[in-house]
């Protein structure tokens, strides 16, 4: 295993944290704090884009690149290393974190209370998520996974609305519970005599985990990890924390939560559940697809009934993240050759849903800021008053329901292409979820932005430049990926190929 | 007794002399401000002596018995100066040093007896350091009493009714438990004819004792009765009744000291007695320890949830942490797979216990130092008084938050690694159920720890400004806080030290 030290990823991971510390100690004045936070987020975005664009897709290139390695915990009791690195699966997600991190900072521009704290927590959160996506040591991965808890709790509980403390606590307890299961599994993997390492690179190569004599059965480990990641994704029936957390979180926290925190769950499923337990993933693919389809349909049906703008988007997230599971389920194929379509669709869905939901929450946040309500029946005719916000939400909505030319279309088609060959009936049911999503998105747009103009929204203003900026960034990403999806699919393909090679598909 | 014997116990003597000196200085001088520093200087001397001893240990396992001349010394058999005892001696000294510094503000509210306050602390520390080295039952008993009696007096030091009640309770419960322990020791002496652990081990191993009528039972009963005494000091269920009252009533720095140092020393002696004296019958007591661990974790955490006084809450929290520690001890015995069905020693179990103790010392001291400083300002230990603390005293609030996060076991803090190694050891020894129970308990504990964070960050400030925190107390807080995070980020050093210390037990 490669043991160099490039430093690029370390910089990308810890730059936001360093920014947070300097804001805490050095910067005075709310205005300066905002500017410094934005500069830090922008610099971090540049770093992540450098990682993404210079990531080598050549056939002969290393699977994991930009390795930062040093021995972290020596000794016989625990042997853990500090290993950062990205492969084709994580490189786009690192870039996504950079993009949404900047958007979240810009979306916090109008925070009035406890400004310093807000940006400190936001930047620490970004470090945590970035660390999750780039860690290649299970213990380090877990460390970053937990680091995200307290900042998110604070963001929801202090700057949220409504039952914010209840929602924050619920988020915290669910996540801790999930990570407890995960920790047990991590320890059991480490204690497997043939393994004895936390190095995810070694664990993701063939022969290390397959058939090793473990303390717990491999399928138990698979499900322990699944619960940890499933809560985060979230998968029905572990999703109940999400609507509360999303609804009551401030805009920036919603963007980060929906945009990247949920993706940690999907990433964990792909990297660990599929990448390290290919046999079990293949064996239980039917269960994943079933849970995925239930999430898709349940989420969509519940979304139809929502009257709160943010709650509606939250439930739609449950529905759309179900597609990730459906895509992963494509590996349950029993005859024919396994193509990368399903997994690639799942990975694409992580990226595209991150940008689309991020954009939706930005729009919803602006509506709430200006109209002081998120209750959809009270809204109406806002498109004329705030055309930019309406346009942003409309694009996000269209992308979400899979309009060709926008990014959501690509991932959904790939998911269905892959899953159909394995589970045609289930896939057909999942497609029904997309039909429903067209229903709730268009209905929401119609009620909130078109329809009768209300008198009391007469003096409402459109998004200012600084408010429109993050929306513009996300619109560009969505349209760009929609028009030229290969920019992502090629990279994902490169990262997923070694994972797919491990899956024991019977037949020719 | 010759000079070499004095050298062997010189760290303990230095601490005891510092205690006497501080009391004398208190009598002589009118201005008392320098007393804590005098006590601290005494601890520095002891630490220097410990460093000398550890250098001396470079090519020996035990300074007392290694080498032919030395083996005839009067201390042979009753004390051991090895890397295991040094690990705990350093831990006790570090804890007391920091507690002394953080007491600088606190003792100002005492009109008299400042010298006695530090003197008693030092005497208790002497007992703890002896306890870590004791290899003979009578020495164990005397050291344990030397730990307990000064602490009982210290608990009553505030002269309030609650404080007096705490001292009384500590004294009585402590006396009962040491009486029970003494009875256990008598039984063991009666059936093995020895009080030195290595001689006891010989008898237990030879199984001669098992041939006498009721021999095996008597031995086990003796061990169990001794566990009562140790369990009292470690504050595990079912010997935990005294803990919440004393944590609520006694002076806060005393509680801080009690919660970490006395626990560490008692764990040290528990490990030494059980593992060097009674390992051949480990199958009998290991399951008992596992049950005590499970009960401590669960009862401690459940009871902590409803508390409104932060110190009382920490009383229950410390019971839970004693449970985690016992998980590691139970994990050091693997019940199956050994030669001829006997117990098998799993070293990472004890490694994890030693590491956890160091981690817990750092985290709990950070929490208590913050609580001491906060109570100076708010004049109360009620959790509701912590409202909006982050805006009145941001650094204290952040320090306490970090400590609470550490106590939950969230990375990157010391206790996360501690829990990780403990549960790793448990899984490795086949105690998967205990590991899972421990993990569930950690989740449970998040609820009450986070409640305090919530109050500090989310509620509105209550305006009540007391006295400021002195630089020395800040220093103690900073040192323990940095240690807490540092051990979490770079655990290698302490982990290695724990491995070496356990290696010295030569099991």
Interface residues (C-beta under 8 A of the other chain):
Chain A: X71 X72 X73 X74 X75 X76 X77 X78 X117 X139 X142 X143 X146 X147 X149 X150 X153 X154 X157 X158 X165 X169 X172 X173 X176 X177 X180 X181 X183 X184 X187 X188 X190 X191 X215 X216
Chain B: X348 X351 X352 X355 X390 X401 X405 X408 X410 X411 X412 X416 X417 X420 X421 X423 X424 X425 X427 X428 X432 X435 X436 X439 X440 X442 X443 X446 X447 X450 X453 X454 X457 X458 X490 X491 X492 X495 X496 X498 X499
